[in-house]
Amino acid sequence: MTDDAPIRLLLADDHPVVRAGLRAVLETEPGLVVAAEAATAEDAVARAAEGDIDVVLMDLQFGKGMGGAEATARITARPGAPRVLIVTTYDSDADTLPAIEAGATGYLLKDAPPEDLAAAVRTAAAGRTTLAPTVADRLMHRLRMPGTALTRRETEVLALVAEGLSNQAIGRRLHLTEGTVKSHLARVYAKLGVDSRTAAAAVATGTDLGLIRR
């Protein structure tokens, strides 16, 4: 992409109304062109691989099939890959950490003002990071208090506890032994200062921590 070339965008979201809204906002911006849309994560990966996209605006949830974090990892793993900007409604650690670890350049919430969205796209195209304020605050908290921050795997286990799954079921879902699940939970309890599954789930969905979705 040269300095005077437009930034070519791929909108990846399974809701047509959301894609239409993003298109309406972004196409009014000089230098931004919506080149393609994808209704599934699989389609987004395939379209991004064609080589003419600069920034992918990626949702995290696509119903059945691949999720946005996995799609982000597949897209960014290719040489010369486009940047991926997550645009979603979710800002819990269970959502943000996998996406950022997968290689997302930025993370924005769908209620962001239009000017923030356009600015984030340009920032992503330049290879710099834009994070929603709540996401940035949580990441800063993790850096300041690493001893109390849950790992990605601990967060995944905790999210499944909150869904009501047993240790055995969690193990099957995450391809872990039941003993490993218990070990993760023991560390979660210690970090959160609780001694039960119910208390851990209650603390994790608290407004301040935002470890998992409410």
N, C-alpha and C positions, 0 to 999 in steps of 0.2 A: 504493500500500500504506500503510494507516494503522498507527499504532503497535501497535494491538491486533489487527490482522488477521494471519492466519497467512501465513507465507512459502510461496508455492506453487512447487513444484519440478517440473522436467522432467528425467528421467533418460535420457540419450542414450548408449547403449552397445549394441554388436551381440551381446553375450553375455547371454542371459537370466539365467544364474546370477549374473552381476555385478549386473545391475539388481535382482534379487531381494535380493541382499545389501545393496545400497545402500538399498533400500526398507525392509528390516528394521531397519537401523540408524537411518535418519532418521525413520521413523514413530513411533519410541519417544520422540522429542524433542518437547517442548512447543513449539507455535507453528510447526512444520514440517509441511507437507502435500505428499505426492507426488501431483501433479495429473495427470501423464501420463508415458508412457514412449515412447521412439523407438529402433528397432533400426537405423536408418540415419541418416546425417548429413542426407540430403535430408528425411527425415521430421521430424528435429529442427528444421530451418530452418522448415518449413511450420507445425509445431505452435507454435513460439515466436512466430510472426507473429500468432497468434490473440489475443494481448494480455492473457492472464490468467496468465502465468507471470512469476515474480519472478527466479528463478535457474535456469539450465540447468547441470546437471552433465554435462560433455562429455568423452567419450573422444577420443583422437586417431586411432585406427586403426579403420576400419570395413570392412575387406576391400575389395571392389570399390566403385567410385564415389567420391563426395566424401569428403574427410578431415575430421577435427575442426577443424583450423585454418581451412580454407576455410569450413566451416559457421559457425565463430565469427565470421569476418569478415562473413558475410552476415547473421547474426543481429544483431550489434552495429551494423551500418550503418543499421538502421531507427530512426526517431525513437521514443523511449520504449521502447527495447529492454530485455529482461531482461539481468541480469548473466550472464556465462558463467564458470563455475568449471571449469577443466580437471581431470579426475580420471583419471590414466593410470598406466601402469607405466614410462613412459619419461621420463628426465630429462636427456638429452643436449642440447647446444646446438641440434642439428639439429631437435629437437622443441620445445624451450621457446621459442626465438626467434620462429619463425613464429606460434606460438599467442599469445604476448604481443603481438607486433606486430599480430595480427589483432583485438586488443581484449579478450582474456581479462582478467577482473578478478583471478583467482587461479589458482594452479597447485599441485595437490596430487597426491601419489602414492597408489596404491591400497592400499599397506601402511600408510597413516597410521592411527593409533588412531581409533576411532569418535568420541571426544570432539573430536579435532582436525578431523574431517570436519564435524561439526555446527557447530563454531565457525567454520570457514571459510565455510560456507554463510551463516551469520548476518553474517559480516564482508562477504561479497560482496554480500548483499542491502542492506547499508548503504553500498555503493559503495566500500569499502576493500579493500585488497589483502592476500591471504595467499599466501605462497610456500613450497613445500617447502624445508627447510633446504639441501639440495644445490643446488637451483635458485637460491636467494638467494645462496649462496656464489659460484656461478659468475658471476652477474650483477655481484656486487661486484668480482670479479676483473677482469671486462671493463671496469668503470668505472675501476679503479685502474691497469690496464695496457692502455689503449686501442690502443696501437701493436702489441700482439701478439694482440689479439682479432680473430677472423675475422668478417667480415660475414656476413649471412644467405646471400647468394649464394655466397660462398666456402665456407661450410659445406655448402651444397647440392652444390656441385661436388665437394668432398672426400668426401661421403657416397657419391656415385656412383662416384668413383675406388675407394673401398673395396669397392664391389660388383663391381669388375672391368670397368667400362665404359671404352671408349676415349674419347678427346677428341671424336671425331666423334659417337659415340653419346650422350655427355653433352650435346653441343650440340643434338642432335635432341630429347632429353628436356626440356631447359630452354629451348629456342627461342633458342639463342645460336649465333654463328658459332664455328667451330673456333678461330679466332684469339682470340676473347674468352675461350673456355675456357682456352686456354694462358696468357693474361694473368692470369686468376684463379688458376690453379695456380702461376704464378711468385710471386705475392704470398703464397699459402699456404705455399710452400716457404720463403720468406724469413721469414715470421712464425714458423713452426715450427722453423726452423733445420735443414732437411733438404734433400736434393737429388734425391730420387726419389719416385715414386708409392708404392712399397711402404713406404718409411720414413714418408712423410706419413700413410698409413693407419694404420700401427702406432702412431705418436705420438698420432693423433687418437682412437684407441680406448682410450688409456691411462686408467687409473682416475682420475688426478688431473685431467686435462683434461676428459674426457667430452664431446668435441666432437661425436662421432657414436656411434651405438649399437654396442656390441660384438656 
